[in-house]
C-alpha cells in the first residue's frame, strides 16, 4: 500500500513538474510574442483615442468600455479560433487575409491625409452638426471596433508566427494571454488619455500649489497631446498597412519591394553609426508609410471617384 502511495506521489510530482514547465514555456512564448507585437500595440493605442475625443465627456468612458469589449470579442471570439484553425488547416490563407487588412489601414490613413489636404470628408465628423448623437456614437464605436479588428489581426498574426513551433494548446494559451493583456493595456491607456482633462481640472482646484500647477499644465497640454495622437494614429495606420503589404508580397513570392525597403534601411544603418538602430528602423517605417499612403490614395480614388462609393 505504502509503495503504491509513493508511486502515486512520484507520478503526481512528475505531472506537476511537467505542468510547471509547460506554464513557463507559455509565459516565455507570450513574452517573446508580446515584444514582437509591441509596435502594433503602440499603433493601436495611438489610433483609438481619435474615435472617442470630441464627444460628450459623460460618454467617453462608456464608449471606451464599449470599444474595449469589442476588442475582446475581436481577439478572443473571432481571431483566436480563426487563427488556430487557419494555422492548422489553411496556413496559406493567413497572408492574403492580412494583406486585405493592410489595404484597409492604408485606405483609412490616406483618407485622413486627403481630408487634411482639403478633400471632402467621407461621412459625419465631430466638426459637423450631429443630428442624432446616439447614431453618431454608434457609428464612431463601430468604426473603432473595425479598425481594432485589423490591428488585432496583425497582433495575433505576429503572435502566431512567434509560436508556430509550439503545440496547439500552447499556441491557444499564448494567443489568449496576448489578446487579453494587450487589450487591457491599450484601452486602460486610452481611458486615461481621454479623461486627462478631467483629472487636470480636478487637480487645478486643489488647495496645493503643486497640484494646481500640475492640473493647469495637464489642461494646457491636452490639445497638443490629442493633436499629436491624431497625427501618430494616421502615420501608424499607413506604417502598419504599408508594412503588411510589403511583407505579404515577400511571402507570396514578390520580394522586390520589401528588398528595396530593407536595402534603404541597411544603408541608413551603415551610415549612422551609434544611431543606426533607431534611424534604420525609422527609415523602414517611413518608407512603409509612404507605400501605405500611395496604396491608400489609389484605393480611395477607386472607391470615391471610379465606383462612387461614399461619394457626396
C-alpha positions in Angstrom: 0.0 0.0 0.0 2.8 2.4 1.0 4.7 1.5 -2.2 1.6 2.3 -4.2 1.2 5.7 -2.5 4.8 6.6 -3.1 4.5 5.7 -6.7 1.3 7.8 -7.0 3.1 10.8 -5.3 6.0 10.3 -7.7 3.6 10.4 -10.7 1.9 13.5 -9.3 5.3 15.2 -8.9 6.3 14.3 -12.4 3.0 15.7 -13.7 3.3 18.8 -11.6 6.9 19.4 -12.9 5.7 19.0 -16.5 2.8 21.3 -15.9 5.1 23.9 -14.4 7.5 23.6 -17.3 4.6 24.0 -19.7 3.4 27.1 -17.9 6.9 28.5 -18.0 7.1 27.8 -21.7 3.8 29.5 -22.3 5.0 32.5 -20.3 8.2 32.8 -22.2 6.5 32.4 -25.5 3.9 35.0 -24.6 6.7 37.4 -23.5 8.5 36.9 -26.8 5.4 37.3 -28.9 4.4 40.4 -27.0 7.7 42.0 -27.6 7.4 41.4 -31.3 3.9 42.8 -31.4 4.8 45.9 -29.4 5.0 48.2 -32.5 1.4 47.4 -33.4 0.3 47.8 -29.8 1.7 51.4 -29.9 -0.2 52.0 -33.1 -3.4 50.6 -31.6 -3.1 52.9 -28.5 -2.4 55.9 -30.8 -5.4 55.3 -33.1 -8.1 54.5 -30.5 -8.4 57.9 -28.8 -9.3 59.6 -32.1 -12.6 57.7 -32.1 -13.5 58.9 -28.6 -12.3 62.5 -28.2 -14.6 65.3 -29.1 -17.8 63.6 -27.9 -19.7 64.3 -24.7 -17.4 63.9 -21.6 -20.1 61.8 -19.9 -20.0 59.3 -22.8 -16.2 59.0 -23.1 -15.6 56.1 -20.7 -18.7 54.2 -21.7 -17.6 54.4 -25.3 -14.0 53.3 -24.4 -15.5 50.3 -22.5 -17.8 49.5 -25.5 -14.8 49.6 -27.8 -12.7 47.5 -25.3 -15.5 44.9 -25.2 -15.5 44.9 -29.0 -11.7 44.4 -28.9 -12.0 41.4 -26.5 -14.6 39.9 -28.8 -12.4 40.5 -31.9 -9.4 38.9 -30.3 -10.9 36.0 -28.3 -14.0 35.1 -30.2 -13.2 35.9 -33.8 -9.4 35.9 -34.3 -8.1 33.4 -31.8 -10.1 30.4 -33.1 -9.8 31.6 -36.7 -6.0 31.9 -36.3 -5.7 28.4 -34.8 -8.0 26.8 -37.5 -6.1 28.6 -40.3 -2.7 27.7 -38.9 -3.8 24.0 -38.7 -5.7 23.6 -42.0 -5.2 26.6 -44.3 -2.0 28.3 -43.3 -1.6 29.8 -46.9 -4.7 32.0 -46.4 -3.2 34.0 -43.5 -1.0 36.2 -45.6 -3.7 37.3 -48.1 -6.1 38.0 -45.3 -3.5 40.2 -43.6 -2.9 42.0 -46.9 -6.6 42.9 -47.1 -6.3 44.3 -43.7 -3.2 46.2 -44.8 -5.2 47.7 -47.7 -7.9 48.8 -45.3 -5.5 50.5 -42.9 -3.7 52.2 -45.9 -7.0 53.5 -47.2 -8.1 54.8 -43.7 -4.8 56.6 -43.2 -4.7 58.0 -46.8 -8.2 59.3 -46.5 -7.3 61.2 -43.3 -4.3 62.8 -45.2 -6.6 63.7 -48.1 -9.0 65.4 -45.7 -6.1 67.4 -44.2 -5.2 68.5 -47.7 -8.7 69.8 -48.4 -10.5 66.8 -49.8 -14.2 66.3 -48.9 -14.7 64.4 -45.7 -16.4 61.0 -46.1 -19.2 60.6 -43.6 -20.0 62.6 -40.5 -17.2 64.0 -38.3 -17.2 65.8 -35.0 -16.7 69.1 -36.8 -20.2 68.9 -38.4 -23.6 69.3 -36.7 -24.7 66.0 -35.2 -28.4 65.5 -35.6 -28.6 62.1 -33.9 -25.9 61.8 -31.1 -26.8 58.2 -30.4 -26.5 57.2 -34.1 -23.2 59.1 -34.4 -21.8 57.5 -31.3 -22.7 54.1 -32.7 -21.0 55.0 -36.0 -17.8 56.1 -34.2 -17.7 53.0 -31.9 -18.3 50.7 -34.9 -15.5 52.3 -36.8 -13.2 52.0 -33.9 -14.0 48.3 -33.5 -13.5 47.7 -37.2 -10.1 49.3 -37.1 -9.3 47.4 -33.9 -10.1 44.2 -35.7 -7.5 44.9 -38.3 -4.8 45.9 -35.8 -5.8 42.9 -33.6 -5.4 40.6 -36.6 -1.9 41.9 -37.1 -1.1 41.4 -33.4 -2.5 37.9 -33.4 -0.7 37.0 -36.6 2.7 38.3 -35.2 2.0 36.3 -32.1 1.0 33.2 -34.0 4.2 33.4 -36.1 6.3 33.7 -32.9 4.8 30.4 -31.5 4.4 28.5 -34.7 6.5 25.6 -33.4 4.5 25.2 -30.2 1.7 22.8 -29.6 -1.9 23.7 -30.4 -2.8 24.2 -26.8 0.3 26.3 -26.1 -0.5 28.5 -29.2 -4.1 28.9 -27.9 -2.8 29.9 -24.4 -0.3 32.4 -25.7 -2.8 34.0 -28.1 -5.3 34.3 -25.2 -2.7 35.9 -22.9 -1.5 38.3 -25.5 -5.1 39.2 -26.6 -6.3 39.9 -23.0 -3.1 41.6 -21.9 -2.8 44.0 -24.8 -6.5 44.9 -24.7 -6.3 45.8 -21.0 -3.1 47.9 -21.5 -4.3 49.7 -24.7 -7.8 50.6 -23.5 -6.6 51.4 -20.0 -4.2 53.9 -21.5 -7.0 55.2 -23.8 -9.3 55.7 -20.9 -6.6 57.6 -19.0 -5.8 59.8 -22.1 -9.4 60.8 -22.7 -10.1 61.7 -19.1 -6.8 63.6 -18.6 -8.5 66.9 -18.9 -11.0 66.0 -16.1 -8.0 64.9 -14.0 -6.3 68.2 -14.7 -9.4 70.2 -13.8 -9.7 68.3 -10.5 -6.0 68.9 -9.6 -6.3 72.6 -10.6 -9.0 73.1 -8.0 -7.0 71.5 -5.1 -5.5 73.7 -2.4 -1.9 72.6 -3.0 0.0 74.9 -5.3 1.9 72.0 -6.8 -1.4 70.2 -7.6 -2.8 73.4 -9.2 0.3 73.8 -11.4 0.2 70.2 -12.4 -3.5 70.4 -13.2 -3.1 73.6 -15.3 -0.2 72.0 -17.2 -2.3 69.0 -18.0 -5.2 71.2 -19.2 -2.9 73.2 -21.4 -1.2 70.2 -22.7 -4.2 68.1 -23.6 -5.0 69.8 -27.0 -1.4 69.3 -28.1 -1.5 65.6 -26.9 -4.7 64.9 -28.8 -3.4 66.5 -32.0 -0.2 64.5 -31.6 -2.1 61.3 -31.1 -4.2 62.1 -34.2 -1.1 62.6 -36.2 0.6 59.5 -34.8 -2.6 57.4 -35.4 -2.6 58.4 -39.1 1.0 57.7 -39.5 0.6 54.4 -37.6 -2.2 53.3 -40.0 0.0 54.0 -43.0 3.1 52.4 -41.5 1.4 49.2 -40.4 -0.7 49.0 -43.6 2.3 49.5 -45.9 4.4 47.1 -43.8 1.8 44.4 -44.1 1.7 44.8 -47.8 5.5 44.7 -48.2 5.8 41.6 -46.0 2.8 39.9 -47.7 4.3 40.4 -51.2 7.5 38.9 -50.0 5.7 35.9 -48.5 3.8 35.5 -51.8 7.0 35.4 -53.9 7.3 39.0 -54.8 10.3 40.1 -52.7 11.4 43.1 -54.8 9.6 45.9 -52.9 10.5 44.6 -49.5 14.1 44.1 -50.5 14.3 47.7 -51.7 13.0 48.9 -48.4 15.4 46.7 -46.4 18.3 47.9 -48.6 17.3 51.5 -47.7 17.2 50.5 -44.0 20.6 48.8 -44.3 22.3 51.8 -46.0 20.9 54.2 -43.3 22.2 51.9 -40.6 25.6 51.7 -42.2 25.8 55.5 -42.4 24.6 56.5 -39.0 26.9 54.7 -36.5 25.6 54.8 -32.9 22.1 55.8 -34.1 21.9 53.1 -36.7 19.2 51.1 -34.8 16.8 54.0 -34.3 17.4 55.6 -37.7 17.4 52.3 -39.5 14.0 51.4 -38.0 12.7 55.0 -38.7 13.8 54.7 -42.4 12.0 51.4 -42.7 8.8 52.8 -41.0 8.9 55.9 -43.2 9.2 54.1 -46.5 6.5 51.6 -45.3 4.2 54.6 -44.5 4.8 56.1 -48.0 3.9 52.7 -49.6 0.8 52.7 -47.5 0.0 56.3 -48.4 0.4 55.6 -52.1 -1.7 52.4 -51.9 -4.3 54.2 -49.8 -4.6 57.1 -52.4 -5.2 54.6 -55.2 -7.9 52.7 -53.2 -9.6 56.0 -52.1 -9.7 57.3 -55.7 -11.0 54.0 -57.0 -13.7 53.9 -54.3 -14.8 57.5 -54.4 -14.1 58.6 -58.0 -14.5 55.4 -60.0 -17.0 53.2 -58.1 -18.6 56.3 -56.4 -18.7 54.5 -53.0 -19.2 57.0 -50.2 -19.1 59.9 -52.7 -21.2 63.0 -51.8 
